[in-house]
């Protein structure tokens, strides 16, 4: 079973240290390690659940007081990993769902919940670059599916209050969809 793990730090040096600790602790693959706005650093790893759990625990310990958020998602939907890497081209959208979060890790969690809750196409998980540390998730599908996906992500009890605003836009203008990508 594939899992994804995230450690988000508000200190770049400690974030890099956390990433190094994660990779040295367990056999995981580095998906991303990068700076984000407001001086944050995020490390994303994937692998077997036990290895990802061990890696995230080591990263959390290394990040110490700079830790903003962390998570492990066992059985992560592979579309989430792809959407973190970049936007999926969209030629039409019946409805558009956008969820804003206050942490990078919570955006990844919201994306996984949304795609598992309803039949939606994940377009992108934008992680805190140029947004003051906020992140957002964009997906499309039928209006009812997009509404269900947004509601499921908003209702997730472990979101720690890090879900901000969200919107469902029926029949979005394609110029606005393209502007998001």
Residue pairs with C-beta under 8 A, 6 or more apart in sequence:
1 48
1 49
1 74
1 75
2 46
2 47
2 48
2 75
2 76
2 78
3 46
3 47
3 48
3 49
3 51
3 52
3 53
3 72
3 73
3 74
3 75
3 76
4 31
4 44
4 45
4 46
4 52
4 72
4 73
4 76
4 80
4 81
4 108
4 112
5 22
5 28
5 44
5 45
5 46
5 52
5 53
5 55
5 56
5 59
5 70
5 71
5 72
5 73
6 42
6 43
6 44
6 45
6 56
6 69
6 70
6 71
6 72
6 104
6 105
6 108
7 15
7 18
7 19
7 22
7 42
7 43
7 56
7 59
7 60
7 63
7 67
7 70
7 105
8 15
8 40
8 41
8 42
8 67
8 68
8 69
8 70
8 103
8 104
8 105
9 15
9 18
9 40
9 41
9 42
9 63
9 66
9 67
9 68
10 38
10 39
10 40
10 66
10 68
11 39
11 41
11 63
11 66
12 35
12 39
12 40
12 41
14 41
14 62
14 63
14 64
14 66
15 40
15 41
15 42
15 43
15 63
15 66
16 33
16 41
17 62
17 63
18 41
18 43
18 58
18 59
18 60
18 62
18 63
19 30
19 33
19 41
19 43
19 59
20 62
21 58
21 59
21 61
21 62
22 28
22 43
22 45
22 55
22 56
22 58
22 59
22 62
23 30
23 45
23 55
24 58
25 54
25 55
25 57
25 58
26 47
26 50
26 51
26 52
26 54
26 55
26 58
27 47
27 48
27 51
28 45
28 46
28 47
28 51
28 52
28 55
29 45
29 46
29 47
30 43
30 44
30 45
31 44
31 45
31 46
31 81
31 84
31 85
32 42
32 43
32 44
32 84
32 85
32 127
33 41
33 42
33 43
33 44
34 41
34 42
34 127
35 41
36 42
36 104
36 127
36 128
36 129
36 133
37 128
37 129
37 130
37 131
37 132
37 133
37 134
38 128
38 132
38 133
40 68
40 104
40 128
40 133
42 104
42 105
42 127
42 128
43 59
44 84
44 108
45 52
45 55
45 56
46 52
46 76
46 81
47 55
49 72
49 74
49 75
52 72
52 74
53 72
56 70
56 71
56 72
59 70
60 67
60 70
63 70
68 103
68 104
68 105
69 103
69 104
69 105
69 106
69 160
69 162
70 105
71 105
71 106
71 108
71 109
73 80
73 108
73 109
73 112
76 112
77 112
77 115
77 116
77 122
79 115
79 122
80 108
80 111
80 112
80 115
80 122
80 125
82 88
82 122
83 111
83 122
83 123
83 124
83 125
83 137
84 108
84 125
84 127
86 124
87 123
87 124
87 138
87 180
87 181
88 121
88 122
88 123
88 124
89 181
90 121
90 123
90 140
90 174
90 177
90 178
90 181
92 174
93 140
93 171
93 172
93 174
93 177
94 140
94 141
94 142
94 143
94 146
94 170
94 171
95 140
95 141
95 142
95 143
95 145
95 146
95 147
95 168
95 169
95 170
95 171
95 172
96 138
96 139
96 140
96 146
96 168
96 169
96 172
96 176
96 177
97 114
97 120
97 137
97 138
97 139
97 140
97 141
97 146
97 147
97 149
97 150
97 166
97 167
97 168
97 169
98 136
98 137
98 138
98 166
98 167
98 169
98 180
99 107
99 110
99 114
99 136
99 137
99 150
99 153
99 154
99 163
99 164
99 166
100 134
100 135
100 136
100 163
100 164
100 165
100 166
101 107
101 110
101 134
101 135
101 136
101 137
101 162
101 163
101 164
102 133
102 134
102 162
102 163
102 164
103 133
103 135
103 162
104 127
104 128
104 133
104 135
106 135
106 159
106 160
106 162
106 163
107 125
107 126
107 127
107 135
107 136
107 137
108 125
108 127
109 156
109 158
109 159
110 137
110 153
110 156
110 159
110 163
111 122
111 125
111 137
111 139
111 153
113 149
113 152
113 153
113 156
114 120
114 122
114 137
114 139
114 149
114 150
114 152
114 153
115 122
115 139
115 149
116 152
117 148
117 149
117 151
117 152
117 153
118 141
118 144
118 145
118 146
118 148
118 149
118 152
119 141
119 142
119 145
120 139
120 140
120 141
120 145
120 146
120 149
121 139
121 140
121 141
122 137
122 138
122 139
123 138
123 139
123 140
123 180
123 181
124 137
124 138
124 180
124 181
125 135
125 136
125 137
126 135
126 136
126 137
126 138
127 135
128 134
128 135
134 164
137 153
138 180
139 146
139 149
140 146
140 177
141 149
143 168
143 170
146 168
147 168
150 166
150 167
150 168
153 159
153 163
153 166
154 163
154 166
156 163
169 176
